[in-house]
Amino acid sequence: MNRHELRLKLIFTIYQHRLLHKNIIPLVFDNFAIDDLSELDTYIVNLINLINANEDRYIETISNYLTNWRFDRLNYVDQAILLVSVSEIEAKTNDKAIIINEAITIAKQYCDEESFKYINGVLDKI
């Protein structure tokens, strides 16, 4: 699986986590069809661990850059894209411009027509 596919699976996992209020790790096992985290690429394991440990801090950071909006009012897919992207920015997995471009591409495919604009704006400010 390439990084784009891994990122999509992680976004779907975080989406389920936010929607169903379930722990991230069991969802990872189900969505990635694995028995142990060691079966995954270290890139994705690092992001999972970062999101799991820092989700509240990431939400606070994202919220600081939302204009006239609250994080909990965003749809769950937008929330997941932002959380994964912020974790990638913090982990410095890629150049920030690449991370933002991936987030925009995914948002254009899976979110409302206007979502990619504020996702771009938020991530650019972080």
Residue pairs with C-beta under 8 A, 6 or more apart in sequence:
1 9
1 41
3 43
4 102
6 41
6 43
6 44
7 84
7 88
7 102
7 106
8 106
9 31
9 32
9 44
10 44
10 47
10 48
10 84
11 77
11 80
11 81
11 84
11 106
11 110
12 31
12 80
13 24
13 27
13 28
13 31
13 32
13 48
14 24
14 51
14 79
14 80
14 83
14 84
15 76
15 77
15 79
15 80
16 22
16 27
16 31
17 23
17 24
17 27
17 80
18 76
18 79
18 80
18 83
19 76
24 48
24 51
24 52
25 37
25 48
25 52
28 34
28 37
28 40
28 48
29 35
32 39
32 40
32 44
34 40
37 45
37 48
38 45
40 48
43 93
46 91
46 93
47 84
47 87
47 88
47 91
47 93
50 87
50 90
50 91
51 58
51 83
51 84
51 87
54 87
54 90
55 83
58 82
58 83
58 86
58 87
59 71
59 83
61 86
61 126
62 71
62 82
62 83
62 86
62 122
62 126
63 70
63 71
65 121
65 122
65 125
65 126
66 74
66 118
66 122
67 118
69 118
71 79
74 82
75 111
75 112
75 115
77 107
77 110
77 111
77 115
78 107
78 111
78 112
78 115
78 119
81 103
81 106
81 107
81 110
81 111
81 119
82 103
82 119
82 122
82 123
84 103
85 99
85 100
85 102
85 103
85 119
85 123
86 123
86 126
88 94
88 99
89 96
89 99
89 123
89 126
93 99
94 102
96 123
99 123
100 120
100 123
100 124
103 116
103 119
103 120
103 123
104 116
104 119
104 120
107 115
107 116
107 119
108 116
111 119
